[in-house]
């Protein structure tokens, strides 16, 4: 695995850790809403770390591609819903 790919996976794991920390702090205020998000991001952090250990770069690249396509489709649907004629 190239050094740049290792750096990217490390930064992804670090970002997931930051999301866990931020959502854990928010859990003290609104625990009913935020607790499922905290658990989901924590599981995502563990999955990212395991992918980093096994060297599954191709899987993460495909997952990134499909996540970007899904995000684009959600944005398109949101704009159609928001700006549809009445």
N, CA, C and O atoms as a GROMACS GRO file, in nm:
protein
  344
    1UNK      N    1   0.085  -0.117   0.000
    1UNK     CA    2   0.000   0.000   0.000
    1UNK      C    3   0.090   0.124   0.000
    1UNK      O    4   0.190   0.130   0.072
    2UNK      N    5   0.053   0.220  -0.081
    2UNK     CA    6   0.134   0.340  -0.091
    2UNK      C    7   0.121   0.425   0.036
    2UNK      O    8   0.025   0.411   0.112
    3UNK      N    9   0.217   0.512   0.056
    3UNK     CA   10   0.218   0.596   0.174
    3UNK      C   11   0.101   0.693   0.173
    3UNK      O   12   0.043   0.721   0.278
    4UNK      N   13   0.066   0.745   0.054
    4UNK     CA   14  -0.045   0.841   0.045
    4UNK      C   15  -0.177   0.774   0.083
    4UNK      O   16  -0.261   0.837   0.147
    5UNK      N   17  -0.197   0.649   0.044
    5UNK     CA   18  -0.319   0.577   0.079
    5UNK      C   19  -0.326   0.551   0.229
    5UNK      O   20  -0.433   0.559   0.289
    6UNK      N   21  -0.212   0.522   0.289
    6UNK     CA   22  -0.209   0.503   0.435
    6UNK      C   23  -0.244   0.633   0.506
    6UNK      O   24  -0.316   0.633   0.605
    7UNK      N   25  -0.192   0.744   0.454
    7UNK     CA   26  -0.223   0.874   0.513
    7UNK      C   27  -0.372   0.905   0.503
    7UNK      O   28  -0.431   0.956   0.597
    8UNK      N   29  -0.432   0.874   0.387
    8UNK     CA   30  -0.574   0.901   0.367
    8UNK      C   31  -0.657   0.817   0.463
    8UNK      O   32  -0.751   0.869   0.524
    9UNK      N   33  -0.625   0.690   0.478
    9UNK     CA   34  -0.700   0.605   0.570
    9UNK      C   35  -0.681   0.650   0.714
    9UNK      O   36  -0.775   0.644   0.794
   10UNK      N   37  -0.560   0.695   0.748
   10UNK     CA   38  -0.537   0.746   0.883
   10UNK      C   39  -0.621   0.871   0.908
   10UNK      O   40  -0.679   0.886   1.016
   11UNK      N   41  -0.628   0.961   0.810
   11UNK     CA   42  -0.708   1.082   0.827
   11UNK      C   43  -0.857   1.049   0.834
   11UNK      O   44  -0.932   1.116   0.905
   12UNK      N   45  -0.902   0.946   0.760
   12UNK     CA   46  -1.041   0.904   0.769
   12UNK      C   47  -1.073   0.851   0.909
   12UNK      O   48  -1.179   0.880   0.964
   13UNK      N   49  -0.981   0.773   0.964
   13UNK     CA   50  -1.000   0.722   1.100
   13UNK      C   51  -0.999   0.835   1.201
   13UNK      O   52  -1.077   0.835   1.296
   14UNK      N   53  -0.911   0.932   1.181
   14UNK     CA   54  -0.905   1.047   1.270
   14UNK      C   55  -1.033   1.131   1.263
   14UNK      O   56  -1.081   1.180   1.366
   15UNK      N   57  -1.088   1.148   1.143
   15UNK     CA   58  -1.214   1.222   1.128
   15UNK      C   59  -1.329   1.147   1.195
   15UNK      O   60  -1.415   1.209   1.258
   16UNK      N   61  -1.330   1.016   1.181
   16UNK     CA   62  -1.434   0.937   1.248
   16UNK      C   63  -1.421   0.949   1.400
   16UNK      O   64  -1.522   0.957   1.470
   17UNK      N   65  -1.298   0.951   1.450
   17UNK     CA   66  -1.278   0.969   1.594
   17UNK      C   67  -1.329   1.106   1.639
   17UNK      O   68  -1.390   1.118   1.746
   18UNK      N   69  -1.304   1.209   1.560
   18UNK     CA   70  -1.355   1.343   1.592
   18UNK      C   71  -1.507   1.346   1.593
   18UNK      O   72  -1.567   1.413   1.677
   19UNK      N   73  -1.569   1.274   1.500
   19UNK     CA   74  -1.715   1.268   1.497
   19UNK      C   75  -1.768   1.196   1.620
   19UNK      O   76  -1.870   1.236   1.676
   20UNK      N   77  -1.700   1.091   1.663
   20UNK     CA   78  -1.740   1.020   1.785
   20UNK      C   79  -1.729   1.112   1.905
   20UNK      O   80  -1.819   1.116   1.989
   21UNK      N   81  -1.620   1.186   1.914
   21UNK     CA   82  -1.600   1.276   2.026
   21UNK      C   83  -1.705   1.387   2.028
   21UNK      O   84  -1.762   1.417   2.133
   22UNK      N   85  -1.730   1.449   1.912
   22UNK     CA   86  -1.829   1.557   1.906
   22UNK      C   87  -1.969   1.507   1.936
   22UNK      O   88  -2.044   1.574   2.009
   23UNK      N   89  -2.006   1.393   1.883
   23UNK     CA   90  -2.140   1.342   1.910
   23UNK      C   91  -2.152   1.292   2.054
   23UNK      O   92  -2.261   1.298   2.112
   24UNK      N   93  -2.043   1.244   2.111
   24UNK     CA   94  -2.047   1.204   2.252
   24UNK      C   95  -2.070   1.326   2.343
   24UNK      O   96  -2.142   1.317   2.442
   25UNK      N   97  -2.009   1.438   2.308
   25UNK     CA   98  -2.033   1.560   2.385
   25UNK      C   99  -2.178   1.608   2.370
   25UNK      O  100  -2.238   1.655   2.466
   26UNK      N  101  -2.232   1.595   2.250
   26UNK     CA  102  -2.371   1.636   2.227
   26UNK      C  103  -2.470   1.540   2.294
   26UNK      O  104  -2.583   1.578   2.322
   27UNK      N  105  -2.427   1.417   2.319
   27UNK     CA  106  -2.514   1.318   2.381
   27UNK      C  107  -2.557   1.361   2.520
   27UNK      O  108  -2.668   1.329   2.563
   28UNK      N  109  -2.472   1.433   2.589
   28UNK     CA  110  -2.507   1.479   2.723
   28UNK      C  111  -2.627   1.572   2.720
   28UNK      O  112  -2.703   1.578   2.816
   29UNK      N  113  -2.645   1.645   2.611
   29UNK     CA  114  -2.756   1.740   2.601
   29UNK      C  115  -2.882   1.674   2.544
   29UNK      O  116  -2.990   1.688   2.600
   30UNK      N  117  -2.868   1.602   2.434
   30UNK     CA  118  -2.982   1.541   2.367
   30UNK      C  119  -2.952   1.394   2.341
   30UNK      O  120  -2.928   1.356   2.227
   31UNK      N  121  -2.952   1.314   2.442
   31UNK     CA  122  -2.907   1.176   2.430
   31UNK      C  123  -3.001   1.090   2.349
   31UNK      O  124  -2.954   0.995   2.286
   32UNK      N  125  -3.130   1.116   2.346
   32UNK     CA  126  -3.224   1.032   2.272
   32UNK      C  127  -3.201   1.045   2.122
   32UNK      O  128  -3.212   0.946   2.049
   33UNK      N  129  -3.170   1.164   2.076
   33UNK     CA  130  -3.150   1.187   1.933
   33UNK      C  131  -3.010   1.149   1.889
   33UNK      O  132  -2.992   1.092   1.782
   34UNK      N  133  -2.911   1.180   1.969
   34UNK     CA  134  -2.772   1.170   1.926
   34UNK      C  135  -2.708   1.034   1.955
   34UNK      O  136  -2.609   0.999   1.890
   35UNK      N  137  -2.761   0.959   2.048
   35UNK     CA  138  -2.699   0.832   2.085
   35UNK      C  139  -2.690   0.733   1.968
   35UNK      O  140  -2.585   0.672   1.950
   36UNK      N  141  -2.795   0.714   1.886
   36UNK     CA  142  -2.779   0.624   1.771
   36UNK      C  143  -2.673   0.670   1.672
   36UNK      O  144  -2.602   0.588   1.613
   37UNK      N  145  -2.662   0.802   1.652
   37UNK     CA  146  -2.559   0.856   1.564
   37UNK      C  147  -2.420   0.826   1.619
   37UNK      O  148  -2.329   0.790   1.544
   38UNK      N  149  -2.403   0.842   1.748
   38UNK     CA  150  -2.274   0.814   1.811
   38UNK      C  151  -2.235   0.668   1.793
   38UNK      O  152  -2.120   0.638   1.762
   39UNK      N  153  -2.329   0.580   1.812
   39UNK     CA  154  -2.300   0.437   1.797
   39UNK      C  155  -2.265   0.405   1.652
   39UNK      O  156  -2.172   0.329   1.626
   40UNK      N  157  -2.340   0.462   1.557
   40UNK     CA  158  -2.314   0.437   1.415
   40UNK      C  159  -2.175   0.487   1.374
   40UNK      O  160  -2.104   0.417   1.302
   41UNK      N  161  -2.138   0.605   1.418
   41UNK     CA  162  -2.007   0.660   1.381
   41UNK      C  163  -1.895   0.582   1.449
   41UNK      O  164  -1.788   0.565   1.392
   42UNK      N  165  -1.919   0.535   1.570
   42UNK     CA  166  -1.818   0.453   1.638
   42UNK      C  167  -1.795   0.323   1.561
   42UNK      O  168  -1.681   0.280   1.545
   43UNK      N  169  -1.903   0.260   1.514
   43UNK     CA  170  -1.889   0.139   1.433
   43UNK      C  171  -1.818   0.169   1.301
   43UNK      O  172  -1.740   0.088   1.252
   44UNK      N  173  -1.846   0.286   1.243
   44UNK     CA  174  -1.778   0.327   1.120
   44UNK      C  175  -1.628   0.346   1.144
   44UNK      O  176  -1.546   0.312   1.060
   45UNK      N  177  -1.594   0.400   1.259
   45UNK     CA  178  -1.453   0.419   1.293
   45UNK      C  179  -1.383   0.284   1.303
   45UNK      O  180  -1.271   0.267   1.254
   46UNK      N  181  -1.448   0.186   1.366
   46UNK     CA  182  -1.389   0.053   1.379
   46UNK      C  183  -1.375  -0.011   1.241
   46UNK      O  184  -1.272  -0.074   1.212
   47UNK      N  185  -1.476   0.002   1.156
   47UNK     CA  186  -1.470  -0.054   1.021
   47UNK      C  187  -1.357   0.010   0.940
   47UNK      O  188  -1.284  -0.059   0.869
   48UNK      N  189  -1.341   0.141   0.951
   48UNK     CA  190  -1.234   0.211   0.880
   48UNK      C  191  -1.097   0.160   0.927
   48UNK      O  192  -1.007   0.141   0.846
   49UNK      N  193  -1.084   0.141   1.056
   49UNK     CA  194  -0.956   0.090   1.109
   49UNK      C  195  -0.928  -0.051   1.059
   49UNK      O  196  -0.815  -0.083   1.023
   50UNK      N  197  -1.032  -0.136   1.057
   50UNK     CA  198  -1.013  -0.273   1.010
   50UNK      C  199  -0.978  -0.276   0.862
   50UNK      O  200  -0.895  -0.356   0.819
   51UNK      N  201  -1.041  -0.188   0.782
   51UNK     CA  202  -1.006  -0.179   0.641
   51UNK      C  203  -0.862  -0.133   0.624
   51UNK      O  204  -0.792  -0.178   0.533
   52UNK      N  205  -0.819  -0.044   0.710
   52UNK     CA  206  -0.681   0.005   0.705
   52UNK      C  207  -0.583  -0.110   0.734
   52UNK      O  208  -0.478  -0.120   0.672
   53UNK      N  209  -0.618  -0.194   0.829
   53UNK     CA  210  -0.530  -0.304   0.867
   53UNK      C  211  -0.523  -0.411   0.758
   53UNK      O  212  -0.416  -0.469   0.735
   54UNK      N  213  -0.634  -0.438   0.691
   54UNK     CA  214  -0.637  -0.543   0.592
   54UNK      C  215  -0.594  -0.494   0.454
   54UNK      O  216  -0.573  -0.575   0.364
   55UNK      N  217  -0.581  -0.365   0.436
   55UNK     CA  218  -0.535  -0.311   0.308
   55UNK      C  219  -0.641  -0.315   0.200
   55UNK      O  220  -0.607  -0.332   0.083
   56UNK      N  221  -0.766  -0.300   0.236
   56UNK     CA  222  -0.875  -0.306   0.139
   56UNK      C  223  -0.898  -0.169   0.078
   56UNK      O  224  -1.004  -0.108   0.097
   57UNK      N  225  -0.800  -0.121   0.005
   57UNK     CA  226  -0.808   0.012  -0.055
   57UNK      C  227  -0.910   0.014  -0.169
   57UNK      O  228  -0.982   0.112  -0.186
   58UNK      N  229  -0.915  -0.093  -0.246
   58UNK     CA  230  -1.008  -0.096  -0.359
   58UNK      C  231  -1.153  -0.092  -0.310
   58UNK      O  232  -1.237  -0.028  -0.372
   59UNK      N  233  -1.181  -0.161  -0.199
   59UNK     CA  234  -1.316  -0.156  -0.144
   59UNK      C  235  -1.352  -0.015  -0.100
   59UNK      O  236  -1.463   0.031  -0.126
   60UNK      N  237  -1.260   0.053  -0.035
   60UNK     CA  238  -1.290   0.188   0.012
   60UNK      C  239  -1.304   0.286  -0.106
   60UNK      O  240  -1.383   0.380  -0.098
   61UNK      N  241  -1.229   0.263  -0.214
   61UNK     CA  242  -1.243   0.349  -0.332
   61UNK      C  243  -1.379   0.329  -0.398
   61UNK      O  244  -1.443   0.425  -0.440
   62UNK      N  245  -1.424   0.204  -0.408
   62UNK     CA  246  -1.557   0.177  -0.463
   62UNK      C  247  -1.667   0.232  -0.372
   62UNK      O  248  -1.765   0.287  -0.421
   63UNK      N  249  -1.650   0.216  -0.243
   63UNK     CA  250  -1.749   0.269  -0.149
   63UNK      C  251  -1.755   0.422  -0.157
   63UNK      O  252  -1.863   0.481  -0.149
   64UNK      N  253  -1.640   0.486  -0.175
   64UNK     CA  254  -1.637   0.631  -0.189
   64UNK      C  255  -1.709   0.674  -0.316
   64UNK      O  256  -1.784   0.772  -0.315
   65UNK      N  257  -1.688   0.601  -0.425
   65UNK     CA  258  -1.754   0.634  -0.551
   65UNK      C  259  -1.906   0.623  -0.537
   65UNK      O  260  -1.978   0.713  -0.580
   66UNK      N  261  -1.954   0.514  -0.478
   66UNK     CA  262  -2.098   0.496  -0.462
   66UNK      C  263  -2.157   0.595  -0.362
   66UNK      O  264  -2.272   0.637  -0.378
   67UNK      N  265  -2.081   0.632  -0.259
   67UNK     CA  266  -2.130   0.732  -0.165
   67UNK      C  267  -2.145   0.868  -0.233
   67UNK      O  268  -2.240   0.942  -0.206
   68UNK      N  269  -2.052   0.902  -0.322
   68UNK     CA  270  -2.062   1.029  -0.394
   68UNK      C  271  -2.181   1.028  -0.489
   68UNK      O  272  -2.250   1.129  -0.502
   69UNK      N  273  -2.205   0.916  -0.555
   69UNK     CA  274  -2.321   0.906  -0.645
   69UNK      C  275  -2.450   0.917  -0.564
   69UNK      O  276  -2.543   0.987  -0.605
   70UNK      N  277  -2.457   0.849  -0.451
   70UNK     CA  278  -2.576   0.856  -0.365
   70UNK      C  279  -2.598   0.997  -0.313
   70UNK      O  280  -2.711   1.045  -0.309
   71UNK      N  281  -2.490   1.065  -0.274
   71UNK     CA  282  -2.501   1.203  -0.226
   71UNK      C  283  -2.552   1.295  -0.336
   71UNK      O  284  -2.635   1.382  -0.311
   72UNK      N  285  -2.501   1.276  -0.457
   72UNK     CA  286  -2.547   1.357  -0.570
   72UNK      C  287  -2.697   1.334  -0.595
   72UNK      O  288  -2.771   1.430  -0.618
   73UNK      N  289  -2.741   1.210  -0.590
   73UNK     CA  290  -2.883   1.180  -0.610
   73UNK      C  291  -2.970   1.240  -0.501
   73UNK      O  292  -3.080   1.288  -0.528
   74UNK      N  293  -2.922   1.238  -0.376
   74UNK     CA  294  -2.997   1.299  -0.266
   74UNK      C  295  -3.005   1.450  -0.283
   74UNK      O  296  -3.110   1.509  -0.258
   75UNK      N  297  -2.896   1.514  -0.326
   75UNK     CA  298  -2.900   1.658  -0.352
   75UNK      C  299  -2.999   1.692  -0.463
   75UNK      O  300  -3.075   1.788  -0.452
   76UNK      N  301  -2.997   1.614  -0.569
   76UNK     CA  302  -3.090   1.638  -0.680
   76UNK      C  303  -3.233   1.623  -0.632
   76UNK      O  304  -3.318   1.706  -0.663
   77UNK      N  305  -3.260   1.518  -0.557
   77UNK     CA  306  -3.396   1.497  -0.505
   77UNK      C  307  -3.437   1.609  -0.410
   77UNK      O  308  -3.553   1.651  -0.411
   78UNK      N  309  -3.344   1.657  -0.327
   78UNK     CA  310  -3.376   1.764  -0.234
   78UNK      C  311  -3.408   1.894  -0.308
   78UNK      O  312  -3.503   1.964  -0.271
   79UNK      N  313  -3.331   1.926  -0.412
   79UNK     CA  314  -3.359   2.048  -0.489
   79UNK      C  315  -3.491   2.037  -0.565
   79UNK      O  316  -3.565   2.134  -0.575
   80UNK      N  317  -3.521   1.919  -0.618
   80UNK     CA  318  -3.649   1.900  -0.686
   80UNK      C  319  -3.763   1.916  -0.586
   80UNK      O  320  -3.864   1.979  -0.617
   81UNK      N  321  -3.747   1.860  -0.468
   81UNK     CA  322  -3.851   1.871  -0.366
   81UNK      C  323  -3.868   2.014  -0.317
   81UNK      O  324  -3.980   2.060  -0.297
   82UNK      N  325  -3.758   2.086  -0.297
   82UNK     CA  326  -3.764   2.221  -0.245
   82UNK      C  327  -3.817   2.323  -0.347
   82UNK      O  328  -3.891   2.414  -0.311
   83UNK      N  329  -3.780   2.306  -0.471
   83UNK     CA  330  -3.813   2.407  -0.572
   83UNK      C  331  -3.916   2.358  -0.674
   83UNK      O  332  -3.920   2.407  -0.786
   84UNK      N  333  -3.999   2.263  -0.637
   84UNK     CA  334  -4.103   2.216  -0.726
   84UNK      C  335  -4.213   2.322  -0.735
   84UNK      O  336  -4.235   2.396  -0.639
   85UNK      N  337  -4.283   2.330  -0.848
   85UNK     CA  338  -4.392   2.426  -0.860
   85UNK      C  339  -4.508   2.387  -0.768
   85UNK      O  340  -4.536   2.269  -0.747
   86UNK      N  341  -4.572   2.487  -0.716
   86UNK     CA  342  -4.681   2.461  -0.621
   86UNK      C  343  -4.810   2.433  -0.689
   86UNK      O  344  -4.911   2.409  -0.622
   0.00000   0.00000   0.00000
